Amino acid sequence: MRDRSWRTAAPQSPAREVFRIALPAALGLLSYAVMHAVDYALLGHYHTVDQAGVGITAMAVWALMCPVLGTMSALATFSAQYTGAGRYFRAGRHLRSALLVAMILSIPYLFLSLAAPAIVDLFRTDPAVASAGSAYLRIRLLGVPLVAMSMGVAAFLRGTGDAVTPFKISLAANVLNLVLDWVLIFGRLGLPALGVRGAALATVAAQAFEAACCLYLLLSNGGLRRDFRFGLRGRIHWVEVRRLVRVGGPVGAYWAVEAGAWAVFMVLLGRRFPDQAVVAANGAAFQVWHLSFLPVVGLLIAAQALVGRYVGARDPATARRRGFLCMRMGVVFMTVMGVLILAFRDPILGLFTRDPAVIELGGAMLLWVALAQPFDAMGMTAIGALRGAGDTVFAFWAMAVVAWLVFLPATWLITCVWNGAAPAAWIGGLIYVVFLALLTVARLRGRAWETKRV
């Protein structure tokens, strides 16, 4: 981190101000999905059973990690608001407190990894698929403390306006993950072929590398230590810990409850359609959706950072304009993305599998994924803006109500009552993103969030 971006003047163009954060943030966050997508794609060229095992555990991995990772992501709100107010030392104190919270919250995951087979049994899937999934889940859960540290440091830096450094670190980690996947999955360089276990080990090793880079940055960067008065030594301010949990807790709960809803969606489809081709196609469709909206997560982060910065500077009018600018950019991008998904469904799925049955089923699922794109952009950027202002509770309750009282009942009706085919289940996902977008955009158009204080 060469430049002290938190002290540089904002670009004159609002669009440039957004892109300065959104582009590297999107590329950096894309790396988290790319790690899993690389595992999934390479396993598709190794064995369909191993690929299906990773497919059914994808949401379980994410849902279980969400409470700690979501809480850490809220650190961007504090660093943005305190940077906007010129109170850098308060942001540094929150960073130190957040790292302590990350380590405490990560401890249960080391024990939870032992329960991986019981968790995967909930999916009631093919025994061979369940065995592969539990092996993958057990190893991935051991990496939660590493991901929590990296997430906290990256969120802090993005809140200050530096989204480039986290991107560089995650890019290096992804290169390492790709190399280790090739070696460990297929048994290169004289090593045995480990399949799904090799994919999980490669990802955790890359996460360890990323966490080590973050730790080195914190200990070696003079700007951080001087301006933010950061150091691993020093008294923990429990007031900051409570504030982080108060603001970040709803974000962690949001991530966990939403991921839990999608995990139930996966379980429902796995029980209703236990065929390996359906499970693999469902996992591939979810990977495409995840990868397609991650660039807009960069705009979510930009909205969070910029709204937080201007709220901290007591300029709610500019904060509002930046929030809606991020939304307009997101809708344009995701509309184009939806058209591309519709036009190139089969080639995209061909990156994940060579099985014609999986490609046919996945292509039908991607129809609904494509239609959901612009609504997803509206909801995500609105949520980012609300988080920047510290208004995290409303977004949580809006999502929870729509996910559990609209999305899942609709999916159950379509597949179990009306006997819809597996691809039709994704209509429930479309309904979910439309309803959530309407609620969160309405909240952003109001003024209640302008009075929030962290």
C-alpha positions as CSV (number, residue, x, y, z in Angstrom):
1,M,0.0,0.0,0.0
2,R,2.3,2.8,-1.3
3,D,-0.2,5.7,-1.4
4,R,-2.0,7.0,1.6
5,S,-5.3,7.0,-0.3
6,W,-7.3,8.0,2.8
7,R,-5.6,11.4,2.7
8,T,-5.9,12.0,-1.1
9,A,-8.6,14.3,-2.5
10,A,-11.6,12.6,-4.0
11,P,-11.7,12.6,-7.9
12,Q,-13.8,15.3,-9.4
13,S,-15.9,12.9,-11.3
14,P,-18.4,10.9,-9.2
15,A,-18.1,8.0,-11.6
16,R,-14.3,7.9,-11.2
17,E,-14.8,8.0,-7.4
18,V,-17.0,5.0,-7.6
19,F,-14.8,3.1,-10.0
20,R,-11.7,3.8,-7.9
21,I,-13.2,1.5,-5.2
22,A,-15.6,-0.7,-7.1
23,L,-13.3,-2.1,-9.8
24,P,-10.4,-3.4,-7.6
25,A,-12.9,-4.4,-4.9
26,A,-14.9,-6.5,-7.4
27,L,-11.8,-8.1,-8.8
28,G,-10.6,-8.9,-5.2
29,L,-13.9,-10.3,-4.2
30,L,-14.1,-12.2,-7.4
31,S,-11.1,-14.1,-6.2
32,Y,-13.0,-15.7,-3.3
33,A,-15.6,-17.1,-5.8
34,V,-12.9,-18.0,-8.2
35,M,-11.2,-20.2,-5.6
36,H,-14.3,-22.3,-5.3
37,A,-15.2,-22.1,-9.0
38,V,-11.7,-23.4,-9.9
39,D,-12.2,-26.3,-7.4
40,Y,-15.5,-27.0,-9.0
41,A,-14.4,-26.8,-12.6
42,L,-11.3,-28.9,-12.2
43,L,-13.2,-31.6,-10.3
44,G,-15.6,-31.7,-13.2
45,H,-12.7,-32.9,-15.3
46,Y,-11.7,-35.4,-12.6
47,H,-14.9,-37.1,-11.5
48,T,-18.6,-36.1,-11.5
49,V,-19.1,-37.6,-8.0
50,D,-16.4,-35.3,-6.5
51,Q,-17.8,-32.3,-8.4
52,A,-21.4,-33.1,-7.1
53,G,-20.0,-33.4,-3.6
54,V,-18.5,-29.9,-3.7
55,G,-21.8,-28.7,-5.4
56,I,-24.0,-29.7,-2.5
57,T,-21.6,-28.4,0.2
58,A,-21.0,-25.0,-1.5
59,M,-23.8,-23.3,0.3
60,A,-23.1,-25.2,3.6
61,V,-19.5,-23.8,3.5
62,W,-20.7,-20.3,2.9
63,A,-23.6,-20.5,5.4
64,L,-21.4,-21.7,8.2
65,M,-18.7,-19.1,7.6
66,C,-21.2,-16.2,7.2
67,P,-21.6,-15.1,10.9
68,V,-17.9,-14.3,11.3
69,L,-17.2,-13.1,7.8
70,G,-20.3,-10.8,7.7
71,T,-19.3,-9.3,11.0
72,M,-15.8,-8.6,9.7
73,S,-17.2,-7.0,6.6
74,A,-18.9,-4.3,8.7
75,L,-15.4,-3.0,9.6
76,A,-15.6,-1.1,6.3
77,T,-18.5,1.0,7.7
78,F,-16.4,2.2,10.6
79,S,-13.2,2.8,8.7
80,A,-15.2,4.8,6.0
81,Q,-17.1,6.9,8.5
82,Y,-14.1,7.7,10.7
83,T,-11.9,8.4,7.6
84,G,-14.6,10.8,6.4
85,A,-14.6,12.5,9.7
86,G,-10.8,12.6,9.9
87,R,-10.6,10.5,13.0
88,Y,-8.1,7.9,11.8
89,F,-7.1,6.7,15.2
90,R,-10.6,5.5,15.9
91,A,-10.6,3.4,12.7
92,G,-7.3,1.9,13.8
93,R,-8.7,0.9,17.2
94,H,-11.7,-0.8,15.5
95,L,-9.3,-2.8,13.3
96,R,-7.4,-4.1,16.3
97,S,-10.6,-5.0,18.1
98,A,-12.1,-6.6,15.0
99,L,-9.1,-9.0,14.6
100,L,-9.7,-10.1,18.2
101,V,-13.4,-10.7,17.5
102,A,-12.4,-12.7,14.4
103,M,-10.2,-15.1,16.3
104,I,-12.8,-15.6,19.0
105,L,-15.6,-16.2,16.6
106,S,-13.5,-18.6,14.6
107,I,-12.8,-21.1,17.4
108,P,-16.1,-23.0,17.2
109,Y,-15.4,-23.8,13.5
110,L,-12.4,-25.9,14.4
111,F,-14.7,-28.2,16.4
112,L,-17.6,-27.9,13.9
113,S,-15.4,-29.5,11.2
114,L,-15.7,-32.8,13.1
115,A,-19.4,-32.7,12.4
116,A,-19.0,-32.4,8.7
117,P,-20.5,-35.9,7.9
118,A,-23.6,-35.1,9.9
119,I,-24.1,-31.8,8.2
120,V,-23.8,-33.3,4.7
121,D,-26.3,-36.1,5.7
122,L,-29.0,-33.4,5.9
123,F,-28.9,-33.2,2.1
124,R,-30.1,-36.9,1.8
125,T,-28.1,-37.3,-1.4
126,D,-26.2,-40.2,-3.0
127,P,-23.8,-41.9,-0.5
128,A,-20.8,-41.4,-2.8
129,V,-21.6,-37.7,-3.2
130,A,-22.2,-37.3,0.5
131,S,-18.8,-38.8,1.2
132,A,-17.0,-36.4,-1.1
133,G,-18.9,-33.5,0.2
134,S,-18.2,-34.2,3.9
135,A,-14.4,-34.6,3.1
136,Y,-14.4,-31.2,1.4
137,L,-16.5,-29.5,4.1
138,R,-14.3,-30.8,6.9
139,I,-11.1,-29.4,5.5
140,R,-12.6,-26.0,4.4
141,L,-13.9,-25.3,7.9
142,L,-10.4,-25.5,9.2
143,G,-9.6,-22.4,7.2
144,V,-12.2,-20.1,8.7
145,P,-9.8,-18.2,11.1
146,L,-7.6,-17.5,8.1
147,V,-10.5,-16.1,6.0
148,A,-11.8,-14.1,8.9
149,M,-8.4,-12.3,9.3
150,S,-8.2,-11.6,5.6
151,M,-11.8,-10.4,5.4
152,G,-11.3,-8.0,8.3
153,V,-8.1,-6.4,6.9
154,A,-9.6,-6.1,3.4
155,A,-12.8,-4.5,4.7
156,F,-10.8,-2.0,6.7
157,L,-8.7,-1.0,3.7
158,R,-11.7,-0.7,1.4
159,G,-13.4,1.6,3.8
160,T,-10.4,3.9,3.8
161,G,-10.6,4.0,0.0
162,D,-7.7,1.5,-0.7
163,A,-9.3,-1.4,-2.7
164,V,-6.1,-2.1,-4.7
165,T,-4.0,-3.7,-2.0
166,P,-6.6,-6.4,-1.1
167,F,-7.0,-7.2,-4.8
168,K,-3.3,-7.7,-5.2
169,I,-3.1,-10.0,-2.2
170,S,-6.2,-12.1,-3.3
171,L,-4.8,-12.3,-6.9
172,A,-1.6,-13.8,-5.6
173,A,-3.6,-16.3,-3.5
174,N,-5.7,-17.3,-6.5
175,V,-2.6,-18.1,-8.6
176,L,-1.3,-20.3,-5.7
177,N,-4.7,-22.0,-5.4
178,L,-4.8,-22.8,-9.1
179,V,-1.3,-24.3,-9.1
180,L,-2.0,-26.4,-6.0
181,D,-5.4,-27.5,-7.4
182,W,-3.6,-28.9,-10.5
183,V,-1.0,-30.6,-8.4
184,L,-3.2,-32.1,-5.6
185,I,-6.4,-32.9,-7.5
186,F,-4.8,-34.8,-10.4
187,G,-1.6,-36.0,-8.6
188,R,1.1,-34.1,-10.4
189,L,4.8,-33.8,-9.6
190,G,4.9,-37.3,-8.1
191,L,2.1,-36.7,-5.6
192,P,-0.9,-38.9,-5.3
193,A,-4.2,-37.8,-6.8
194,L,-6.4,-36.5,-3.9
195,G,-9.5,-35.4,-5.8
196,V,-11.9,-33.5,-3.7
197,R,-9.5,-33.5,-0.7
198,G,-6.8,-32.0,-2.8
199,A,-9.1,-29.2,-3.9
200,A,-10.0,-28.4,-0.3
201,L,-6.3,-28.5,0.9
202,A,-5.3,-26.2,-2.0
203,T,-7.9,-23.6,-1.1
204,V,-7.0,-23.6,2.6
205,A,-3.3,-23.3,1.8
206,A,-4.1,-20.3,-0.4
207,Q,-6.1,-18.8,2.4
208,A,-3.2,-19.2,4.7
209,F,-1.0,-17.4,2.3
210,E,-3.5,-14.6,2.0
211,A,-3.8,-14.2,5.8
212,A,0.0,-14.2,6.1
213,C,0.2,-11.3,3.6
214,C,-2.4,-9.3,5.5
215,L,-0.5,-9.8,8.7
216,Y,2.8,-8.7,7.1
217,L,1.0,-5.6,5.8
218,L,-0.3,-4.6,9.2
219,L,3.1,-5.0,10.8
220,S,5.2,-3.4,8.1
221,N,3.2,-0.5,6.7
222,G,4.3,2.8,8.2
223,G,1.2,4.7,7.0
224,L,-1.1,2.4,8.9
225,R,0.9,2.5,12.0
226,R,1.4,6.3,12.0
227,D,-2.0,7.6,10.8
228,F,-4.2,5.0,12.3
229,R,-2.0,4.3,15.3
230,F,-2.4,0.6,14.6
231,G,-0.4,-2.1,16.4
232,L,-1.1,-5.6,17.6
233,R,-0.1,-4.5,21.1
234,G,-2.2,-2.2,23.2
235,R,-5.4,-2.2,25.2
236,I,-8.6,-3.7,23.6
237,H,-11.3,-1.1,23.7
238,W,-14.4,-3.1,24.5
239,V,-16.6,-0.2,23.4
240,E,-15.4,-0.7,19.9
241,V,-16.0,-4.4,20.1
242,R,-19.6,-3.8,21.2
243,R,-20.1,-1.3,18.3
244,L,-18.6,-3.7,15.8
245,V,-21.0,-6.5,17.0
246,R,-24.0,-4.1,17.1
247,V,-23.4,-3.0,13.5
248,G,-21.7,-6.0,12.1
249,G,-23.8,-8.6,13.9
250,P,-26.9,-8.0,11.6
251,V,-24.6,-8.2,8.6
252,G,-23.3,-11.5,9.7
253,A,-26.8,-12.7,10.5
254,Y,-27.9,-11.4,7.1
255,W,-25.2,-13.5,5.3
256,A,-25.9,-16.5,7.4
257,V,-29.7,-16.5,7.2
258,E,-29.6,-15.8,3.4
259,A,-27.0,-18.5,2.9
260,G,-29.1,-20.8,5.1
261,A,-32.1,-20.2,2.9
262,W,-30.1,-21.1,-0.2
263,A,-28.7,-24.2,1.6
264,V,-32.3,-25.3,2.3
265,F,-33.0,-24.6,-1.4
266,M,-30.2,-27.0,-2.2
267,V,-31.4,-29.6,0.3
268,L,-35.0,-29.3,-1.2
269,L,-33.7,-29.9,-4.7
270,G,-31.4,-32.7,-3.6
271,R,-34.2,-34.6,-1.9
272,R,-36.7,-33.9,-4.7
273,F,-34.2,-34.6,-7.5
274,P,-31.4,-36.9,-6.1
275,D,-30.0,-37.7,-9.6
276,Q,-26.3,-36.8,-9.8
277,A,-26.8,-34.8,-13.0
278,V,-29.4,-32.6,-11.4
279,V,-27.1,-32.0,-8.3
280,A,-24.2,-31.1,-10.6
281,A,-26.3,-28.8,-12.8
282,N,-27.7,-27.0,-9.8
283,G,-24.2,-26.5,-8.5
284,A,-23.0,-25.2,-11.8
285,A,-25.9,-22.8,-12.1
286,F,-25.2,-21.5,-8.6
287,Q,-21.6,-21.0,-9.5
288,V,-22.5,-18.9,-12.6
289,W,-24.9,-16.8,-10.6
290,H,-22.3,-16.2,-7.9
291,L,-19.7,-15.2,-10.4
292,S,-22.1,-13.0,-12.4
293,F,-23.1,-10.8,-9.4
294,L,-19.7,-10.5,-7.8
295,P,-18.7,-7.5,-10.0
296,V,-21.7,-5.7,-8.6
297,V,-20.5,-6.6,-5.1
298,G,-17.7,-4.2,-5.9
299,L,-20.3,-1.5,-6.4
300,L,-22.0,-2.6,-3.1
301,I,-18.6,-2.1,-1.4
302,A,-18.2,1.3,-3.2
303,A,-21.6,2.3,-2.0
304,Q,-20.8,1.2,1.5
305,A,-17.5,3.1,1.6
306,L,-18.7,6.3,-0.1
307,V,-22.0,6.6,1.7
308,G,-20.1,5.9,5.0
309,R,-17.4,8.5,4.2
310,Y,-20.0,11.2,3.4
311,V,-22.2,10.4,6.3
312,G,-19.1,10.6,8.5
313,A,-18.4,14.0,6.9
314,R,-22.0,15.1,7.7
315,D,-22.9,15.3,4.0
316,P,-26.0,13.1,3.6
317,A,-27.0,14.6,0.2
318,T,-23.8,13.5,-1.4
319,A,-24.0,10.2,0.3
320,R,-27.5,9.7,-1.3
321,R,-26.2,10.6,-4.7
322,R,-23.3,8.2,-4.5
323,G,-25.6,5.4,-3.4
324,F,-28.0,5.8,-6.3
325,L,-25.1,6.3,-8.8
326,C,-23.7,2.9,-7.7
327,M,-27.2,1.4,-8.2
328,R,-27.5,2.8,-11.8
329,M,-24.1,1.4,-12.7
330,G,-25.0,-2.0,-11.3
331,V,-28.3,-2.2,-13.1
332,V,-26.6,-1.4,-16.5
333,F,-23.9,-4.0,-15.9
334,M,-26.1,-6.8,-14.7
335,T,-28.6,-6.3,-17.6
336,V,-25.7,-6.8,-20.0
337,M,-24.6,-9.8,-17.9
338,G,-28.0,-11.3,-18.1
339,V,-28.1,-11.0,-21.9
340,L,-24.6,-12.7,-22.1
341,I,-25.7,-15.6,-19.9
342,L,-28.8,-16.2,-22.1
343,A,-26.7,-16.1,-25.3
344,F,-23.8,-18.3,-24.1
345,R,-25.4,-20.7,-21.6
346,D,-23.9,-23.9,-23.1
347,P,-20.3,-22.6,-23.5
348,I,-20.4,-21.2,-20.0
349,L,-21.5,-24.5,-18.5
350,G,-19.0,-26.3,-20.7
351,L,-16.3,-24.7,-18.5
352,F,-17.7,-26.7,-15.5
353,T,-18.5,-30.0,-17.0
354,R,-18.4,-32.2,-20.1
355,D,-21.6,-34.1,-19.2
356,P,-24.3,-33.3,-21.8
357,A,-27.1,-34.0,-19.3
358,V,-25.6,-31.5,-16.8
359,I,-25.3,-28.9,-19.6
360,E,-28.9,-29.3,-20.7
361,L,-30.3,-29.0,-17.2
362,G,-28.0,-26.2,-16.2
363,G,-28.9,-24.2,-19.3
364,A,-32.6,-24.3,-18.4
365,M,-31.7,-23.1,-14.8
366,L,-29.6,-20.2,-16.2
367,L,-32.7,-18.8,-18.0
368,W,-34.1,-17.7,-14.6
369,V,-30.6,-16.6,-13.4
370,A,-30.3,-14.3,-16.4
371,L,-33.8,-12.7,-15.7
372,A,-32.8,-12.0,-12.1
373,Q,-29.7,-10.0,-12.9
374,P,-30.9,-6.3,-12.9
375,F,-33.1,-6.8,-9.8
376,D,-30.1,-8.4,-8.0
377,A,-28.1,-5.2,-8.8
378,M,-30.7,-2.9,-7.4
379,G,-31.0,-4.8,-4.1
380,M,-27.3,-5.3,-3.6
381,T,-26.3,-1.7,-4.2
382,A,-29.1,-0.4,-2.0
383,I,-28.0,-2.8,0.8
384,G,-24.4,-1.5,0.4
385,A,-25.5,2.1,0.8
386,L,-27.6,1.3,3.8
387,R,-24.7,-0.5,5.4
388,G,-22.4,2.4,4.8
389,A,-24.8,4.5,6.9
390,G,-24.9,1.9,9.6
391,D,-28.5,0.9,8.8
392,T,-27.9,-2.9,8.9
393,V,-30.9,-4.1,10.9
394,F,-33.6,-3.2,8.2
395,A,-31.7,-5.0,5.5
396,F,-31.5,-8.1,7.7
397,W,-35.2,-8.3,8.5
398,A,-36.2,-7.5,4.9
399,M,-34.1,-10.4,3.6
400,A,-35.1,-12.8,6.3
401,V,-38.9,-12.2,5.6
402,V,-38.5,-12.5,1.9
403,A,-36.2,-15.5,2.0
404,W,-38.0,-17.6,4.4
405,L,-41.6,-16.5,3.9
406,V,-41.6,-16.0,0.1
407,F,-38.6,-17.7,-1.6
408,L,-38.6,-21.1,0.1
409,P,-42.4,-21.5,0.2
410,A,-42.6,-20.6,-3.5
411,T,-39.9,-23.1,-4.4
412,W,-41.7,-25.8,-2.4
413,L,-44.9,-25.1,-4.2
414,I,-43.3,-25.2,-7.6
415,T,-41.4,-28.4,-7.1
416,C,-43.3,-30.5,-4.6
417,V,-47.0,-29.4,-5.0
418,W,-47.1,-28.5,-8.7
419,N,-44.5,-31.1,-9.6
420,G,-42.3,-28.7,-11.5
421,A,-39.0,-29.8,-13.1
422,A,-35.7,-29.1,-11.4
423,P,-35.0,-26.0,-13.5
424,A,-38.4,-24.5,-12.5
425,A,-37.2,-24.3,-8.9
426,W,-35.0,-21.3,-9.9
427,I,-38.2,-19.3,-10.4
428,G,-38.2,-19.0,-6.6
429,G,-34.8,-17.4,-6.8
430,L,-36.1,-14.8,-9.3
431,I,-39.1,-14.0,-7.0
432,Y,-36.7,-13.6,-4.1
433,V,-34.4,-11.0,-5.7
434,V,-37.3,-9.0,-7.1
435,F,-39.0,-8.7,-3.7
436,L,-35.8,-7.9,-1.8
437,A,-34.9,-5.2,-4.4
438,L,-38.3,-3.5,-4.0
439,L,-38.0,-3.3,-0.2
440,T,-34.4,-2.1,0.0
441,V,-34.7,0.5,-2.7
442,A,-37.7,1.9,-0.9
443,R,-35.7,2.2,2.3
444,L,-32.9,4.0,0.5
445,R,-35.3,6.4,-1.0
446,G,-36.5,7.4,2.5
447,R,-34.5,9.3,5.0
448,A,-34.5,7.1,8.1
449,W,-30.9,5.9,7.3
450,E,-29.5,9.5,7.3
451,T,-29.9,9.7,11.1
452,K,-28.1,6.4,11.9
453,R,-24.8,6.7,13.8
454,V,-22.2,4.0,14.5
